Amino acid sequence: MQKLLLSFFLLQTVQLHLFSQVPDSFNHAVAKQISQPVYKIRPWIDIPATLVGDGLSLNGMRIIYGRDTIPQSEILTLDKNNINRFDRPIANNYSEKAKSASDLFFYGSMPLPLFLLIDPAIRKDGLKVGLLYLQAMGVTGTIYTTSAMLANRYRPYTYNTELPMSTRQRGGARNSFFAGHPAVVATSTFFMAKVYSDYHPNMKHKWILFGLAGTITATTGYLRLKAGQHFTTDVITGMLLGTASGILIPHIHKNKNLQRLAVMPNYQNGQAGFAASFKLNKD
């Protein structure tokens, strides 16, 4: 690997000009790097993978939310003392108001990435970014529904003896692990933060975007706990899985060539401009 470091500055204009003594081959290389797409899609892999993931997710949702009512005899055998100490306090929770509020975050988060299209650069790659979002949601949904079917963990409210038996017997009461609402919200919000920061690598205070995503996700998780829909371990797992999906799907598709060109502000001899470093591979 041979590193070639050249510097160029912007003088009195907002356009970037290279010094005349810089070889044309370098100019062409820089122009090529700047025009490189942020994400690299392999249609023959990504499109089928996305369709399969979303298909499995939707079918899984149909299965876990179409379960039969739980027999009363089964509900009567549930004992809060059998719940681990970390999760046990949540078994006393139940709130329809908190549940409704969490639903607002859940359904409201899904179309949020559409706001990315306000940015001209992202809008130009709208189809590509949209495919990645569907892929991230497919990953989250498939893992969530598979986990719910395998774990069959009772939701906290099934242990609450103060609730009507009809409520405790709901078919979806076995879908506690892991928390789907926080997982979906995390996937959506962290996907937005990751994509926007990838298109604006020199943006300051990126932590605000990720901090906002984390706050929205944590709020959704808190509401699910208060509603008695999930235990604490369910929520933590959902938040971590959703965050990983929202960040990693764009990250693994990021164009590696972009990492070869770095452009940064520079100030020299009273003149403001930019300095660029370009790394060439040795062939």
C-alpha positions in Angstrom: 0.0 0.0 0.0 1.5 3.3 -1.1 0.1 6.6 0.3 0.2 9.7 -1.8 -0.5 12.9 0.2 -1.2 16.0 -1.8 -2.7 19.3 -0.5 -4.9 21.8 -2.3 -6.6 24.9 -1.2 -9.7 27.0 -2.0 -8.6 30.6 -2.7 -11.1 33.4 -2.7 -13.9 31.2 -4.2 -16.3 28.5 -3.0 -15.1 26.1 -5.7 -12.2 23.6 -5.2 -9.1 24.2 -7.5 -6.0 22.1 -7.6 -2.7 23.7 -8.0 -1.5 23.7 -11.6 1.5 21.6 -10.8 -0.6 18.7 -9.6 -0.7 15.9 -12.2 -3.8 15.4 -14.2 -4.0 11.8 -13.2 -4.4 12.9 -9.6 -7.2 15.3 -10.6 -9.1 12.6 -12.4 -8.7 10.2 -9.4 -10.0 12.8 -7.0 -13.0 13.6 -9.3 -13.7 9.9 -9.5 -13.7 9.5 -5.7 -16.0 12.5 -5.2 -18.5 11.1 -7.6 -18.5 7.6 -6.0 -21.9 6.5 -4.6 -22.2 6.4 -0.8 -23.8 2.9 -0.9 -23.0 0.0 -3.2 -25.9 -2.3 -4.0 -25.6 -5.7 -5.6 -29.1 -6.1 -7.1 -28.8 -9.9 -7.7 -28.2 -10.3 -4.0 -29.9 -7.4 -2.2 -33.2 -7.4 -4.0 -33.9 -11.2 -3.4 -32.6 -10.9 0.1 -34.9 -8.0 0.9 -37.9 -9.7 -0.6 -37.3 -12.9 1.3 -36.7 -11.1 4.6 -39.8 -8.9 4.3 -41.9 -11.9 3.2 -40.7 -14.0 6.2 -41.4 -11.0 8.5 -44.9 -10.5 7.3 -45.8 -14.2 7.4 -44.3 -14.4 10.9 -46.5 -11.5 12.1 -49.5 -13.3 10.7 -48.6 -16.4 12.7 -47.7 -14.9 16.1 -50.7 -12.5 16.1 -53.1 -15.1 15.0 -52.5 -17.5 17.8 -55.3 -19.3 19.6 -56.6 -18.0 22.9 -54.6 -19.4 25.8 -56.6 -21.9 28.0 -57.7 -20.6 31.3 -56.1 -23.6 33.1 -52.7 -22.6 31.6 -53.1 -19.0 32.8 -53.9 -20.2 36.3 -50.6 -22.1 36.6 -48.6 -18.9 36.1 -46.7 -17.8 39.2 -44.8 -14.4 39.5 -42.2 -16.1 41.7 -41.0 -18.1 38.7 -40.0 -14.9 37.0 -36.3 -13.9 37.4 -35.9 -11.1 40.0 -34.8 -8.6 37.4 -38.0 -8.9 35.4 -40.4 -9.7 38.2 -41.5 -6.2 39.2 -42.9 -5.6 35.6 -45.5 -8.3 36.2 -47.6 -5.9 38.2 -47.8 -3.3 35.3 -50.7 -2.7 33.0 -51.8 0.4 31.2 -53.9 0.7 28.0 -52.9 4.4 27.8 -49.2 3.6 27.8 -49.9 0.8 25.2 -51.7 3.3 22.9 -48.9 5.8 23.3 -46.3 3.1 22.4 -48.4 2.3 19.3 -48.1 5.9 18.1 -44.3 5.6 18.3 -44.4 2.2 16.6 -46.5 3.2 13.6 -45.2 6.7 13.5 -41.6 5.6 13.2 -42.0 3.5 10.1 -42.5 6.3 7.6 -39.9 8.5 9.2 -37.0 7.7 6.8 -39.1 9.4 4.1 -37.9 12.7 5.5 -34.4 11.7 4.3 -35.6 12.5 0.8 -35.7 16.2 1.7 -31.9 16.1 1.3 -31.1 16.4 -2.5 -28.1 14.0 -2.4 -30.1 11.3 -0.6 -33.2 11.9 -2.8 -31.0 11.2 -5.8 -30.3 7.7 -4.3 -33.9 7.3 -3.1 -34.5 3.9 -4.5 -31.2 2.6 -3.2 -31.8 4.0 0.3 -35.4 2.7 0.3 -34.1 -0.8 -0.6 -31.7 -0.7 2.3 -34.5 0.4 4.7 -36.7 -2.4 3.7 -33.8 -4.8 4.1 -33.2 -3.5 7.6 -36.8 -3.8 8.6 -36.9 -7.3 7.1 -34.0 -8.4 9.2 -35.5 -7.0 12.4 -39.0 -8.4 11.6 -37.7 -11.9 10.8 -35.6 -12.2 13.9 -38.4 -10.8 16.1 -41.1 -13.2 14.8 -38.8 -16.2 14.9 -37.8 -15.4 18.5 -41.4 -14.9 19.5 -42.4 -18.3 18.0 -39.4 -20.1 19.6 -39.5 -18.5 23.0 -43.3 -18.4 23.6 -42.7 -16.2 26.6 -45.8 -14.9 28.4 -46.3 -11.2 28.5 -46.2 -9.6 32.0 -49.9 -8.9 32.1 -50.7 -12.6 31.9 -49.4 -12.8 35.5 -51.6 -9.9 36.7 -54.5 -11.4 38.7 -56.3 -8.1 38.9 -57.0 -8.2 35.1 -60.0 -9.9 33.5 -59.2 -13.5 32.4 -60.2 -12.6 28.9 -57.4 -10.1 28.7 -54.8 -12.5 30.1 -55.8 -15.2 27.7 -55.2 -13.3 24.5 -53.4 -15.2 21.8 -50.7 -12.6 21.4 -49.9 -12.9 25.1 -47.1 -15.4 24.3 -45.2 -12.8 22.2 -43.2 -11.2 25.0 -39.7 -12.0 23.8 -38.4 -9.9 22.5 -40.0 -6.4 22.3 -41.0 -5.6 18.8 -42.1 -2.0 19.2 -38.7 -0.8 20.5 -36.9 -2.9 17.9 -38.8 -1.4 15.0 -38.5 2.2 16.3 -34.7 1.6 16.8 -34.3 0.3 13.3 -36.1 3.2 11.8 -34.5 6.0 13.8 -31.0 4.7 13.9 -31.2 4.0 10.1 -32.0 7.6 9.6 -29.2 8.8 11.7 -26.7 6.5 10.1 -27.7 7.3 6.5 -27.8 11.0 7.0 -24.3 11.0 8.7 -22.9 8.8 5.8 -24.1 11.4 3.3 -22.7 14.2 5.4 -19.4 12.8 6.8 -18.1 16.2 7.8 -21.2 17.1 9.8 -20.5 18.3 13.3 -22.4 17.0 16.3 -23.5 13.8 14.7 -24.1 12.5 18.3 -27.3 14.6 18.3 -28.9 12.4 15.6 -27.9 9.2 17.3 -28.9 10.6 20.7 -32.3 11.6 19.4 -32.8 8.1 18.0 -31.8 6.6 21.3 -34.2 8.8 23.2 -37.1 7.9 21.0 -36.3 4.2 21.2 -35.9 4.3 25.0 -39.2 6.2 25.4 -40.9 3.5 23.4 -39.3 0.8 25.6 -40.4 2.6 28.7 -44.0 2.8 27.5 -44.0 -1.0 26.7 -42.8 -1.7 30.2 -45.4 0.6 31.8 -48.1 -1.1 29.6 -47.1 -4.5 30.9 -46.5 -5.7 27.4 -42.9 -6.7 27.9 -40.3 -7.5 30.6 -37.2 -5.4 30.9 -35.0 -8.1 29.3 -37.4 -8.1 26.3 -37.1 -4.4 25.9 -33.3 -4.3 26.2 -32.9 -7.1 23.7 -35.3 -5.4 21.2 -33.5 -2.1 21.5 -30.1 -3.6 20.9 -31.3 -5.7 17.9 -33.1 -2.8 16.3 -30.2 -0.5 16.7 -27.8 -3.0 15.3 -30.0 -3.6 12.2 -30.6 0.1 11.6 -26.9 0.8 11.7 -25.2 -2.3 10.3 -27.4 -2.7 7.1 -26.3 0.7 5.7 -22.8 0.2 7.0 -22.1 -3.1 5.3 -23.3 -1.6 2.0 -21.2 1.5 2.3 -18.9 2.1 -0.7 -15.4 1.2 0.5 -13.8 3.5 -2.1 -15.1 6.5 -0.2 -12.6 5.8 2.6 -9.7 6.5 0.2 -10.3 10.2 -0.1 -10.4 12.6 2.9 -11.2 16.3 2.5 -10.8 18.6 5.5 -10.8 22.3 6.2 -7.3 24.0 6.0 -6.0 27.4 6.8 -2.6 28.6 5.6 -0.9 31.9 4.9 -4.1 33.7 5.7 -6.1 31.8 3.1 -9.0 29.5 3.9 -9.5 26.3 1.9 -9.4 22.6 2.0 -6.7 19.9 2.3 -7.1 16.5 0.7 -5.3 13.3 1.3 -5.7 10.5 -1.3 -4.5 6.9 -0.8 -3.6 4.9 -3.8 -3.4 1.1 -3.9 -0.2 -0.4 -5.2 -1.0 -2.6 -8.2 
